[in-house]
């Protein structure tokens, strides 16, 4: 994915995952430096509603609006953060 | 949880998540420095089989054998790594 394009799509993410990908609340995961392929896998599992439990309901709603390109770009962006 | 006790329970985790919590393969998440409460939430979602999609099947099998105490200790251990 394209990290720059990904950064432009993080408006809804920062509230929980923080401006630098370090979560505001410990029940949410830090995303900074997470593996790109894992982030894509997780976002797709939320989008397909296969991933449930914990705070999954919130993420399913957020992921529902994402295209595969958005997912690839967001994954590239967050994995690029240290 | 107890990070020391958690470390002693990582025998099955290191193959995919790495000895230092940095995943061997990018489709698996890094766990080092991840938020403790999130790790507990994720492990419980695997254990309850609510979390599916991606590599969830592998994690469900691993989480099935974990007690709540194991989960708390493993979460404490991995969140303590930098």
Backbone of each chain as nested JSON, in Angstrom:
{
  "chains": [
    {"id": "A", "residues": [
      {"number": 1, "name": "UNK", "atoms": {"N": [0.817, -1.218, 0.0], "CA": [0.0, 0.0, 0.0], "C": [0.843, 1.257, 0.0]}},
      {"number": 2, "name": "UNK", "atoms": {"N": [0.178, 2.411, -0.049], "CA": [0.844, 3.716, -0.119], "C": [0.696, 4.403, 1.243]}},
      {"number": 3, "name": "UNK", "atoms": {"N": [1.807, 4.5, 1.985], "CA": [1.764, 5.045, 3.345], "C": [1.249, 6.485, 3.383]}},
      {"number": 4, "name": "UNK", "atoms": {"N": [1.684, 7.306, 2.383], "CA": [1.213, 8.7, 2.358], "C": [-0.308, 8.754, 2.207]}},
      {"number": 5, "name": "UNK", "atoms": {"N": [-0.803, 7.96, 1.251], "CA": [-2.255, 7.942, 1.044], "C": [-2.939, 7.409, 2.295]}},
      {"number": 6, "name": "UNK", "atoms": {"N": [-2.287, 6.441, 2.952], "CA": [-2.845, 5.858, 4.171], "C": [-2.993, 6.899, 5.262]}},
      {"number": 7, "name": "UNK", "atoms": {"N": [-1.956, 7.745, 5.393], "CA": [-2.003, 8.75, 6.459], "C": [-3.23, 9.639, 6.294]}},
      {"number": 8, "name": "UNK", "atoms": {"N": [-3.578, 9.96, 5.045], "CA": [-4.718, 10.849, 4.795], "C": [-6.03, 10.19, 5.174]}},
      {"number": 9, "name": "UNK", "atoms": {"N": [-6.005, 8.88, 5.423], "CA": [-7.273, 8.183, 5.706], "C": [-7.404, 7.832, 7.192]}},
      {"number": 10, "name": "UNK", "atoms": {"N": [-6.551, 8.413, 8.034], "CA": [-6.559, 7.99, 9.444], "C": [-7.462, 8.84, 10.335]}},
      {"number": 11, "name": "UNK", "atoms": {"N": [-8.268, 9.725, 9.75], "CA": [-9.09, 10.637, 10.571], "C": [-9.884, 9.855, 11.624]}},
      {"number": 12, "name": "UNK", "atoms": {"N": [-10.517, 8.747, 11.237], "CA": [-11.35, 8.035, 12.217], "C": [-10.502, 7.135, 13.121]}},
      {"number": 13, "name": "UNK", "atoms": {"N": [-9.264, 6.873, 12.722], "CA": [-8.457, 5.918, 13.509], "C": [-7.818, 6.574, 14.738]}},
      {"number": 14, "name": "UNK", "atoms": {"N": [-7.446, 7.875, 14.561], "CA": [-6.615, 8.492, 15.594], "C": [-7.305, 8.592, 16.95]}},
      {"number": 15, "name": "UNK", "atoms": {"N": [-8.625, 8.661, 16.957], "CA": [-9.323, 8.822, 18.238], "C": [-8.96, 7.687, 19.198]}},
      {"number": 16, "name": "UNK", "atoms": {"N": [-8.871, 6.451, 18.671], "CA": [-8.57, 5.301, 19.546], "C": [-7.102, 4.885, 19.439]}},
      {"number": 17, "name": "UNK", "atoms": {"N": [-6.539, 4.921, 18.23], "CA": [-5.199, 4.391, 18.024], "C": [-4.11, 5.459, 18.155]}},
      {"number": 18, "name": "UNK", "atoms": {"N": [-4.538, 6.711, 18.434], "CA": [-3.555, 7.774, 18.67], "C": [-2.985, 8.343, 17.382]}},
      {"number": 19, "name": "UNK", "atoms": {"N": [-2.505, 9.588, 17.466], "CA": [-1.985, 10.277, 16.274], "C": [-0.746, 9.579, 15.747]}},
      {"number": 20, "name": "UNK", "atoms": {"N": [0.025, 8.918, 16.658], "CA": [1.256, 8.253, 16.212], "C": [1.102, 6.737, 16.264]}},
      {"number": 21, "name": "UNK", "atoms": {"N": [-0.147, 6.266, 16.303], "CA": [-0.329, 4.811, 16.296], "C": [-0.09, 4.158, 17.644]}},
      {"number": 22, "name": "UNK", "atoms": {"N": [0.009, 4.996, 18.709], "CA": [0.123, 4.463, 20.074], "C": [-1.24, 4.719, 20.716]}},
      {"number": 23, "name": "UNK", "atoms": {"N": [-1.917, 3.629, 21.088], "CA": [-3.311, 3.728, 21.495], "C": [-3.523, 4.589, 22.726]}},
      {"number": 24, "name": "UNK", "atoms": {"N": [-4.65, 5.348, 22.696], "CA": [-4.984, 6.231, 23.812], "C": [-5.397, 5.405, 25.032]}},
      {"number": 25, "name": "UNK", "atoms": {"N": [-6.014, 4.24, 24.787], "CA": [-6.554, 3.421, 25.88], "C": [-5.99, 2.006, 25.718]}},
      {"number": 26, "name": "UNK", "atoms": {"N": [-5.475, 1.39, 26.779], "CA": [-4.779, 0.104, 26.619], "C": [-5.619, -1.064, 26.118]}},
      {"number": 27, "name": "UNK", "atoms": {"N": [-6.935, -0.885, 26.052], "CA": [-7.712, -2.014, 25.522], "C": [-7.679, -1.994, 23.984]}},
      {"number": 28, "name": "UNK", "atoms": {"N": [-7.161, -0.868, 23.412], "CA": [-6.972, -0.826, 21.958], "C": [-5.512, -1.126, 21.654]}},
      {"number": 29, "name": "UNK", "atoms": {"N": [-5.238, -1.76, 20.528], "CA": [-3.85, -2.075, 20.209], "C": [-3.062, -0.879, 19.688]}},
      {"number": 30, "name": "UNK", "atoms": {"N": [-1.768, -0.875, 20.019], "CA": [-0.858, 0.041, 19.339], "C": [-0.712, -0.479, 17.909]}},
      {"number": 31, "name": "UNK", "atoms": {"N": [-0.629, 0.437, 16.94], "CA": [-0.495, 0.02, 15.542], "C": [0.885, 0.37, 14.991]}},
      {"number": 32, "name": "UNK", "atoms": {"N": [1.565, 1.324, 15.661], "CA": [2.864, 1.796, 15.155], "C": [3.833, 0.624, 15.028]}},
      {"number": 33, "name": "UNK", "atoms": {"N": [4.407, 0.441, 13.835], "CA": [5.408, -0.601, 13.615], "C": [4.851, -2.01, 13.554]}},
      {"number": 34, "name": "UNK", "atoms": {"N": [3.519, -2.128, 13.566], "CA": [2.937, -3.477, 13.45], "C": [3.188, -3.994, 12.027]}},
      {"number": 35, "name": "UNK", "atoms": {"N": [3.178, -5.269, 11.824], "CA": [3.471, -5.832, 10.494], "C": [2.355, -5.532, 9.507]}},
      {"number": 36, "name": "UNK", "atoms": {"N": [2.749, -5.041, 8.318], "CA": [1.798, -4.621, 7.288], "C": [0.842, -5.754, 6.901]}},
      {"number": 37, "name": "UNK", "atoms": {"N": [1.384, -6.93, 6.656], "CA": [0.527, -8.046, 6.211], "C": [-0.46, -8.431, 7.308]}},
      {"number": 38, "name": "UNK", "atoms": {"N": [-0.021, -8.288, 8.596], "CA": [-0.943, -8.625, 9.686], "C": [-2.076, -7.605, 9.734]}},
      {"number": 39, "name": "UNK", "atoms": {"N": [-1.704, -6.313, 9.585], "CA": [-2.74, -5.266, 9.635], "C": [-3.777, -5.473, 8.535]}},
      {"number": 40, "name": "UNK", "atoms": {"N": [-3.318, -5.846, 7.338], "CA": [-4.263, -6.105, 6.234], "C": [-5.176, -7.265, 6.618]}},
      {"number": 41, "name": "UNK", "atoms": {"N": [-4.568, -8.331, 7.172], "CA": [-5.34, -9.524, 7.545], "C": [-6.394, -9.189, 8.606]}},
      {"number": 42, "name": "UNK", "atoms": {"N": [-5.979, -8.382, 9.591], "CA": [-6.906, -8.033, 10.676], "C": [-8.04, -7.155, 10.152]}},
      {"number": 43, "name": "UNK", "atoms": {"N": [-7.697, -6.126, 9.364], "CA": [-8.731, -5.222, 8.847], "C": [-9.732, -5.976, 7.974]}},
      {"number": 44, "name": "UNK", "atoms": {"N": [-9.219, -6.924, 7.172], "CA": [-10.142, -7.678, 6.318], "C": [-11.043, -8.578, 7.158]}},
      {"number": 45, "name": "UNK", "atoms": {"N": [-10.487, -9.106, 8.269], "CA": [-11.306, -9.974, 9.131], "C": [-12.395, -9.164, 9.83]}},
      {"number": 46, "name": "UNK", "atoms": {"N": [-12.081, -7.887, 10.153], "CA": [-13.128, -7.029, 10.739], "C": [-14.163, -6.702, 9.669]}},
      {"number": 47, "name": "UNK", "atoms": {"N": [-13.679, -6.38, 8.463], "CA": [-14.588, -5.981, 7.375], "C": [-15.552, -7.123, 7.043]}},
      {"number": 48, "name": "UNK", "atoms": {"N": [-15.033, -8.344, 7.082], "CA": [-15.878, -9.509, 6.739], "C": [-16.674, -9.98, 7.952]}},
      {"number": 49, "name": "UNK", "atoms": {"N": [-16.475, -9.306, 9.078], "CA": [-17.185, -9.632, 10.33], "C": [-16.829, -11.025, 10.847]}},
      {"number": 50, "name": "UNK", "atoms": {"N": [-15.697, -11.538, 10.416], "CA": [-15.253, -12.832, 10.948], "C": [-14.6, -12.64, 12.304]}},
      {"number": 51, "name": "UNK", "atoms": {"N": [-14.1, -11.421, 12.528], "CA": [-13.401, -11.14, 13.774], "C": [-14.393, -10.499, 14.742]}},
      {"number": 52, "name": "UNK", "atoms": {"N": [-14.662, -11.237, 15.815], "CA": [-15.598, -10.75, 16.821], "C": [-14.936, -10.842, 18.185]}},
      {"number": 53, "name": "UNK", "atoms": {"N": [-15.666, -10.468, 19.212], "CA": [-15.098, -10.515, 20.569], "C": [-14.357, -9.225, 20.873]}},
      {"number": 54, "name": "UNK", "atoms": {"N": [-14.22, -8.908, 22.16], "CA": [-13.523, -7.683, 22.583], "C": [-14.178, -6.465, 21.96]}},
      {"number": 55, "name": "UNK", "atoms": {"N": [-13.36, -5.582, 21.417], "CA": [-13.88, -4.329, 20.844], "C": [-14.172, -4.486, 19.348]}},
      {"number": 56, "name": "UNK", "atoms": {"N": [-14.336, -5.752, 18.899], "CA": [-14.457, -5.993, 17.451], "C": [-15.624, -5.225, 16.826]}},
      {"number": 57, "name": "UNK", "atoms": {"N": [-16.706, -5.06, 17.583], "CA": [-17.88, -4.404, 16.995], "C": [-17.526, -3.001, 16.505]}},
      {"number": 58, "name": "UNK", "atoms": {"N": [-16.725, -2.3, 17.305], "CA": [-16.321, -0.943, 16.907], "C": [-15.5, -1.015, 15.624]}},
      {"number": 59, "name": "UNK", "atoms": {"N": [-14.571, -1.964, 15.569], "CA": [-13.693, -2.043, 14.4], "C": [-14.449, -2.519, 13.163]}},
      {"number": 60, "name": "UNK", "atoms": {"N": [-15.437, -3.371, 13.368], "CA": [-16.205, -3.842, 12.191], "C": [-16.88, -2.649, 11.508]}},
      {"number": 61, "name": "UNK", "atoms": {"N": [-17.434, -1.751, 12.359], "CA": [-18.117, -0.577, 11.795], "C": [-17.116, 0.285, 11.018]}},
      {"number": 62, "name": "UNK", "atoms": {"N": [-15.924, 0.464, 11.605], "CA": [-14.917, 1.285, 10.922], "C": [-14.398, 0.627, 9.653]}},
      {"number": 63, "name": "UNK", "atoms": {"N": [-14.183, -0.671, 9.734], "CA": [-13.592, -1.36, 8.572], "C": [-14.591, -1.498, 7.42]}},
      {"number": 64, "name": "UNK", "atoms": {"N": [-15.888, -1.5, 7.769], "CA": [-16.921, -1.708, 6.734], "C": [-16.785, -0.687, 5.614]}},
      {"number": 65, "name": "UNK", "atoms": {"N": [-16.345, 0.538, 5.984], "CA": [-16.299, 1.62, 4.988], "C": [-15.008, 1.602, 4.182]}},
      {"number": 66, "name": "UNK", "atoms": {"N": [-14.109, 0.682, 4.475], "CA": [-12.791, 0.707, 3.816], "C": [-12.75, -0.177, 2.57]}},
      {"number": 67, "name": "UNK", "atoms": {"N": [-12.148, 0.368, 1.514], "CA": [-11.914, -0.446, 0.312], "C": [-10.619, -1.23, 0.541]}},
      {"number": 68, "name": "UNK", "atoms": {"N": [-10.358, -2.205, -0.319], "CA": [-9.105, -2.958, -0.204], "C": [-7.916, -2.011, -0.333]}},
      {"number": 69, "name": "UNK", "atoms": {"N": [-8.073, -0.969, -1.167], "CA": [-6.966, -0.011, -1.355], "C": [-6.753, 0.788, -0.071]}},
      {"number": 70, "name": "UNK", "atoms": {"N": [-7.86, 1.204, 0.556], "CA": [-7.746, 1.917, 1.837], "C": [-7.007, 1.043, 2.847]}},
      {"number": 71, "name": "UNK", "atoms": {"N": [-7.411, -0.23, 2.911], "CA": [-6.809, -1.167, 3.865], "C": [-5.31, -1.29, 3.6]}},
      {"number": 72, "name": "UNK", "atoms": {"N": [-4.935, -1.434, 2.338], "CA": [-3.508, -1.57, 1.999], "C": [-2.749, -0.299, 2.38]}},
      {"number": 73, "name": "UNK", "atoms": {"N": [-3.353, 0.87, 2.126], "CA": [-2.666, 2.134, 2.42], "C": [-2.534, 2.361, 3.923]}},
      {"number": 74, "name": "UNK", "atoms": {"N": [-3.626, 2.077, 4.68], "CA": [-3.568, 2.247, 6.135], "C": [-2.531, 1.292, 6.74]}},
      {"number": 75, "name": "UNK", "atoms": {"N": [-2.494, 0.065, 6.245], "CA": [-1.521, -0.907, 6.766], "C": [-0.101, -0.431, 6.475]}},
      {"number": 76, "name": "UNK", "atoms": {"N": [0.105, 0.12, 5.271], "CA": [1.453, 0.615, 4.913], "C": [1.833, 1.779, 5.822]}},
      {"number": 77, "name": "UNK", "atoms": {"N": [0.84, 2.665, 6.088], "CA": [1.14, 3.829, 6.916], "C": [1.519, 3.42, 8.345]}},
      {"number": 78, "name": "UNK", "atoms": {"N": [0.656, 2.647, 9.0], "CA": [0.915, 2.311, 10.402], "C": [2.167, 1.444, 10.569]}},
      {"number": 79, "name": "UNK", "atoms": {"N": [2.427, 0.569, 9.613], "CA": [3.638, -0.27, 9.762], "C": [4.887, 0.574, 9.564]}},
      {"number": 80, "name": "UNK", "atoms": {"N": [4.727, 1.747, 8.904], "CA": [5.907, 2.6, 8.661], "C": [6.259, 3.439, 9.883]}},
      {"number": 81, "name": "UNK", "atoms": {"N": [5.353, 3.488, 10.889], "CA": [5.629, 4.292, 12.092], "C": [6.515, 3.499, 13.039]}},
      {"number": 82, "name": "UNK", "atoms": {"N": [7.351, 4.208, 13.772], "CA": [8.199, 3.489, 14.738], "C": [7.625, 3.576, 16.14]}}
    ]},
    {"id": "B", "residues": [
      {"number": 1, "name": "UNK", "atoms": {"N": [-1.156, -9.359, 35.175], "CA": [-0.495, -10.671, 35.111], "C": [0.956, -10.588, 35.538]}},
      {"number": 2, "name": "UNK", "atoms": {"N": [1.619, -11.753, 35.621], "CA": [3.014, -11.842, 36.089], "C": [3.912, -12.096, 34.878]}},
      {"number": 3, "name": "UNK", "atoms": {"N": [4.68, -11.078, 34.486], "CA": [5.509, -11.177, 33.275], "C": [6.509, -12.331, 33.348]}},
      {"number": 4, "name": "UNK", "atoms": {"N": [7.126, -12.538, 34.534], "CA": [8.091, -13.642, 34.654], "C": [7.398, -14.975, 34.376]}},
      {"number": 5, "name": "UNK", "atoms": {"N": [6.25, -15.157, 35.026], "CA": [5.511, -16.416, 34.812], "C": [5.099, -16.515, 33.34]}},
      {"number": 6, "name": "UNK", "atoms": {"N": [4.76, -15.362, 32.755], "CA": [4.36, -15.341, 31.348], "C": [5.479, -15.823, 30.442]}},
      {"number": 7, "name": "UNK", "atoms": {"N": [6.691, -15.359, 30.737], "CA": [7.82, -15.736, 29.881], "C": [7.976, -17.251, 29.834]}},
      {"number": 8, "name": "UNK", "atoms": {"N": [7.735, -17.9, 30.987], "CA": [7.907, -19.356, 31.052], "C": [6.863, -20.083, 30.205]}},
      {"number": 9, "name": "UNK", "atoms": {"N": [5.826, -19.361, 29.787], "CA": [4.737, -20.021, 29.035], "C": [4.81, -19.714, 27.538]}},
      {"number": 10, "name": "UNK", "atoms": {"N": [5.912, -19.157, 27.07], "CA": [5.953, -18.717, 25.67], "C": [6.517, -19.773, 24.715]}},
      {"number": 11, "name": "UNK", "atoms": {"N": [6.729, -20.995, 25.199], "CA": [7.354, -22.023, 24.33], "C": [6.631, -22.122, 22.984]}},
      {"number": 12, "name": "UNK", "atoms": {"N": [5.299, -22.164, 23.009], "CA": [4.586, -22.343, 21.728], "C": [4.456, -21.032, 20.965]}},
      {"number": 13, "name": "UNK", "atoms": {"N": [4.681, -19.919, 21.636], "CA": [4.454, -18.619, 20.962], "C": [5.635, -18.208, 20.082]}},
      {"number": 14, "name": "UNK", "atoms": {"N": [6.859, -18.565, 20.569], "CA": [8.055, -18.016, 19.916], "C": [8.198, -18.442, 18.456]}},
      {"number": 15, "name": "UNK", "atoms": {"N": [7.662, -19.589, 18.11], "CA": [7.833, -20.058, 16.722], "C": [7.299, -19.027, 15.725]}},
      {"number": 16, "name": "UNK", "atoms": {"N": [6.15, -18.41, 16.056], "CA": [5.562, -17.438, 15.121], "C": [5.839, -16.003, 15.557]}},
      {"number": 17, "name": "UNK", "atoms": {"N": [5.781, -15.727, 16.854], "CA": [5.882, -14.354, 17.347], "C": [7.312, -13.959, 17.688]}},
      {"number": 18, "name": "UNK", "atoms": {"N": [8.263, -14.894, 17.524], "CA": [9.669, -14.549, 17.736], "C": [10.056, -14.581, 19.205]}},
      {"number": 19, "name": "UNK", "atoms": {"N": [11.363, -14.778, 19.468], "CA": [11.841, -14.883, 20.858], "C": [11.655, -13.558, 21.589]}},
      {"number": 20, "name": "UNK", "atoms": {"N": [11.695, -12.429, 20.832], "CA": [11.574, -11.116, 21.475], "C": [10.224, -10.471, 21.136]}},
      {"number": 21, "name": "UNK", "atoms": {"N": [9.268, -11.261, 20.694], "CA": [7.967, -10.7, 20.39], "C": [7.895, -9.961, 19.072]}},
      {"number": 22, "name": "UNK", "atoms": {"N": [8.94, -10.125, 18.242], "CA": [8.924, -9.556, 16.893], "C": [8.715, -10.729, 15.937]}},
      {"number": 23, "name": "UNK", "atoms": {"N": [7.558, -10.681, 15.226], "CA": [7.125, -11.856, 14.476], "C": [8.103, -12.272, 13.393]}},
      {"number": 24, "name": "UNK", "atoms": {"N": [8.239, -13.595, 13.249], "CA": [9.144, -14.158, 12.242], "C": [8.608, -13.891, 10.834]}},
      {"number": 25, "name": "UNK", "atoms": {"N": [7.27, -13.877, 10.706], "CA": [6.639, -13.738, 9.378], "C": [5.643, -12.576, 9.458]}},
      {"number": 26, "name": "UNK", "atoms": {"N": [5.659, -11.644, 8.503], "CA": [4.827, -10.437, 8.63], "C": [3.322, -10.642, 8.678]}},
      {"number": 27, "name": "UNK", "atoms": {"N": [2.851, -11.849, 8.39], "CA": [1.397, -12.026, 8.505], "C": [1.002, -12.267, 9.973]}},
      {"number": 28, "name": "UNK", "atoms": {"N": [2.022, -12.482, 10.83], "CA": [1.755, -12.588, 12.271], "C": [2.081, -11.256, 12.922]}},
      {"number": 29, "name": "UNK", "atoms": {"N": [1.347, -10.877, 13.971], "CA": [1.606, -9.595, 14.614], "C": [2.85, -9.614, 15.514]}},
      {"number": 30, "name": "UNK", "atoms": {"N": [3.518, -8.448, 15.558], "CA": [4.518, -8.261, 16.615], "C": [3.738, -8.111, 17.916]}},
      {"number": 31, "name": "UNK", "atoms": {"N": [4.281, -8.655, 18.995], "CA": [3.612, -8.553, 20.292], "C": [4.386, -7.662, 21.259]}},
      {"number": 32, "name": "UNK", "atoms": {"N": [5.674, -7.451, 20.973], "CA": [6.525, -6.67, 21.887], "C": [5.933, -5.277, 22.083]}},
      {"number": 33, "name": "UNK", "atoms": {"N": [5.7, -4.905, 23.335], "CA": [5.213, -3.565, 23.651], "C": [3.754, -3.328, 23.32]}},
      {"number": 34, "name": "UNK", "atoms": {"N": [3.045, -4.388, 22.951], "CA": [1.61, -4.227, 22.667], "C": [0.9, -3.983, 24.007]}},
      {"number": 35, "name": "UNK", "atoms": {"N": [-0.263, -3.371, 23.979], "CA": [-0.965, -3.062, 25.231], "C": [-1.485, -4.325, 25.909]}},
      {"number": 36, "name": "UNK", "atoms": {"N": [-1.213, -4.422, 27.218], "CA": [-1.558, -5.608, 28.001], "C": [-3.058, -5.918, 27.918]}},
      {"number": 37, "name": "UNK", "atoms": {"N": [-3.9, -4.897, 28.105], "CA": [-5.356, -5.136, 28.112], "C": [-5.824, -5.604, 26.726]}},
      {"number": 38, "name": "UNK", "atoms": {"N": [-5.162, -5.101, 25.673], "CA": [-5.551, -5.54, 24.329], "C": [-5.16, -7.006, 24.129]}},
      {"number": 39, "name": "UNK", "atoms": {"N": [-3.954, -7.37, 24.577], "CA": [-3.517, -8.762, 24.411], "C": [-4.468, -9.719, 25.131]}},
      {"number": 40, "name": "UNK", "atoms": {"N": [-4.914, -9.336, 26.338], "CA": [-5.867, -10.18, 27.077], "C": [-7.16, -10.306, 26.258]}},
      {"number": 41, "name": "UNK", "atoms": {"N": [-7.63, -9.162, 25.744], "CA": [-8.888, -9.159, 24.975], "C": [-8.768, -10.046, 23.727]}},
      {"number": 42, "name": "UNK", "atoms": {"N": [-7.631, -9.942, 23.045], "CA": [-7.443, -10.725, 21.81], "C": [-7.35, -12.223, 22.133]}},
      {"number": 43, "name": "UNK", "atoms": {"N": [-6.566, -12.567, 23.153], "CA": [-6.412, -13.991, 23.491], "C": [-7.746, -14.607, 23.911]}},
      {"number": 44, "name": "UNK", "atoms": {"N": [-8.533, -13.836, 24.663], "CA": [-9.838, -14.372, 25.089], "C": [-10.764, -14.548, 23.892]}},
      {"number": 45, "name": "UNK", "atoms": {"N": [-10.656, -13.619, 22.921], "CA": [-11.514, -13.734, 21.728], "C": [-11.115, -14.958, 20.896]}},
      {"number": 46, "name": "UNK", "atoms": {"N": [-9.827, -15.281, 20.89], "CA": [-9.397, -16.511, 20.196], "C": [-9.882, -17.729, 20.966]}},
      {"number": 47, "name": "UNK", "atoms": {"N": [-9.718, -17.666, 22.299], "CA": [-10.089, -18.821, 23.127], "C": [-11.581, -19.116, 22.987]}},
      {"number": 48, "name": "UNK", "atoms": {"N": [-12.386, -18.053, 22.907], "CA": [-13.85, -18.228, 22.815], "C": [-14.271, -18.475, 21.364]}},
      {"number": 49, "name": "UNK", "atoms": {"N": [-13.298, -18.475, 20.471], "CA": [-13.536, -18.704, 19.034], "C": [-14.416, -17.61, 18.414]}},
      {"number": 50, "name": "UNK", "atoms": {"N": [-14.469, -16.46, 19.058], "CA": [-15.212, -15.343, 18.46], "C": [-14.382, -14.667, 17.389]}},
      {"number": 51, "name": "UNK", "atoms": {"N": [-13.06, -14.821, 17.532], "CA": [-12.157, -14.187, 16.589], "C": [-11.803, -15.195, 15.489]}},
      {"number": 52, "name": "UNK", "atoms": {"N": [-12.262, -14.88, 14.272], "CA": [-11.985, -15.751, 13.126], "C": [-11.386, -14.926, 12.006]}},
      {"number": 53, "name": "UNK", "atoms": {"N": [-11.098, -15.55, 10.913], "CA": [-10.504, -14.844, 9.776], "C": [-8.991, -14.817, 9.89]}},
      {"number": 54, "name": "UNK", "atoms": {"N": [-8.299, -14.647, 8.751], "CA": [-6.83, -14.604, 8.741], "C": [-6.275, -15.878, 9.348]}},
      {"number": 55, "name": "UNK", "atoms": {"N": [-5.31, -15.721, 10.234], "CA": [-4.649, -16.875, 10.847], "C": [-5.324, -17.286, 12.156]}},
      {"number": 56, "name": "UNK", "atoms": {"N": [-6.588, -16.848, 12.327], "CA": [-7.248, -17.073, 13.62], "C": [-7.298, -18.544, 14.009]}},
      {"number": 57, "name": "UNK", "atoms": {"N": [-7.445, -19.413, 13.035], "CA": [-7.582, -20.833, 13.374], "C": [-6.367, -21.332, 14.159]}},
      {"number": 58, "name": "UNK", "atoms": {"N": [-5.181, -20.882, 13.746], "CA": [-3.96, -21.289, 14.456], "C": [-4.002, -20.766, 15.887]}},
      {"number": 59, "name": "UNK", "atoms": {"N": [-4.415, -19.502, 16.035], "CA": [-4.41, -18.904, 17.371], "C": [-5.49, -19.505, 18.268]}},
      {"number": 60, "name": "UNK", "atoms": {"N": [-6.613, -19.875, 17.659], "CA": [-7.667, -20.49, 18.479], "C": [-7.155, -21.775, 19.118]}},
      {"number": 61, "name": "UNK", "atoms": {"N": [-6.408, -22.551, 18.341], "CA": [-5.871, -23.822, 18.862], "C": [-4.896, -23.531, 20.008]}},
      {"number": 62, "name": "UNK", "atoms": {"N": [-4.051, -22.523, 19.814], "CA": [-3.083, -22.192, 20.865], "C": [-3.763, -21.614, 22.098]}},
      {"number": 63, "name": "UNK", "atoms": {"N": [-4.763, -20.763, 21.873], "CA": [-5.407, -20.106, 23.024], "C": [-6.277, -21.078, 23.809]}},
      {"number": 64, "name": "UNK", "atoms": {"N": [-6.767, -22.11, 23.131], "CA": [-7.688, -23.043, 23.789], "C": [-7.076, -23.637, 25.049]}},
      {"number": 65, "name": "UNK", "atoms": {"N": [-5.741, -23.818, 25.029], "CA": [-5.091, -24.489, 26.16], "C": [-4.74, -23.521, 27.283]}},
      {"number": 66, "name": "UNK", "atoms": {"N": [-5.041, -22.234, 27.094], "CA": [-4.6, -21.246, 28.082], "C": [-5.674, -20.972, 29.136]}},
      {"number": 67, "name": "UNK", "atoms": {"N": [-5.238, -20.899, 30.388], "CA": [-6.158, -20.5, 31.465], "C": [-6.177, -18.972, 31.486]}},
      {"number": 68, "name": "UNK", "atoms": {"N": [-7.128, -18.394, 32.2], "CA": [-7.17, -16.935, 32.333], "C": [-5.864, -16.418, 32.935]}},
      {"number": 69, "name": "UNK", "atoms": {"N": [-5.297, -17.203, 33.85], "CA": [-4.043, -16.777, 34.489], "C": [-2.901, -16.794, 33.463]}},
      {"number": 70, "name": "UNK", "atoms": {"N": [-2.868, -17.845, 32.634], "CA": [-1.851, -17.9, 31.57], "C": [-1.98, -16.674, 30.678]}},
      {"number": 71, "name": "UNK", "atoms": {"N": [-3.231, -16.352, 30.312], "CA": [-3.482, -15.227, 29.412], "C": [-2.98, -13.932, 30.044]}},
      {"number": 72, "name": "UNK", "atoms": {"N": [-3.294, -13.745, 31.338], "CA": [-2.851, -12.523, 32.032], "C": [-1.333, -12.452, 32.079]}},
      {"number": 73, "name": "UNK", "atoms": {"N": [-0.685, -13.593, 32.352], "CA": [0.785, -13.613, 32.469], "C": [1.447, -13.377, 31.11]}},
      {"number": 74, "name": "UNK", "atoms": {"N": [0.921, -14.006, 30.061], "CA": [1.499, -13.824, 28.723], "C": [1.337, -12.374, 28.274]}},
      {"number": 75, "name": "UNK", "atoms": {"N": [0.169, -11.795, 28.566], "CA": [-0.072, -10.398, 28.175], "C": [0.893, -9.474, 28.918]}},
      {"number": 76, "name": "UNK", "atoms": {"N": [1.124, -9.77, 30.205], "CA": [2.058, -8.941, 30.992], "C": [3.463, -9.059, 30.428]}},
      {"number": 77, "name": "UNK", "atoms": {"N": [3.831, -10.283, 30.054], "CA": [5.19, -10.493, 29.537], "C": [5.406, -9.743, 28.219]}},
      {"number": 78, "name": "UNK", "atoms": {"N": [4.543, -9.969, 27.244], "CA": [4.759, -9.358, 25.924], "C": [4.643, -7.844, 25.97]}},
      {"number": 79, "name": "UNK", "atoms": {"N": [3.75, -7.327, 26.821], "CA": [3.631, -5.859, 26.882], "C": [4.86, -5.26, 27.558]}},
      {"number": 80, "name": "UNK", "atoms": {"N": [5.584, -6.088, 28.327], "CA": [6.784, -5.562, 29.011], "C": [7.988, -5.491, 28.08]}},
      {"number": 81, "name": "UNK", "atoms": {"N": [7.897, -6.123, 26.902], "CA": [9.043, -6.093, 25.974], "C": [9.024, -4.793, 25.191]}},
      {"number": 82, "name": "UNK", "atoms": {"N": [10.2, -4.302, 24.838], "CA": [10.245, -3.046, 24.033], "C": [10.387, -3.386, 22.568]}}
    ]}
  ]
}
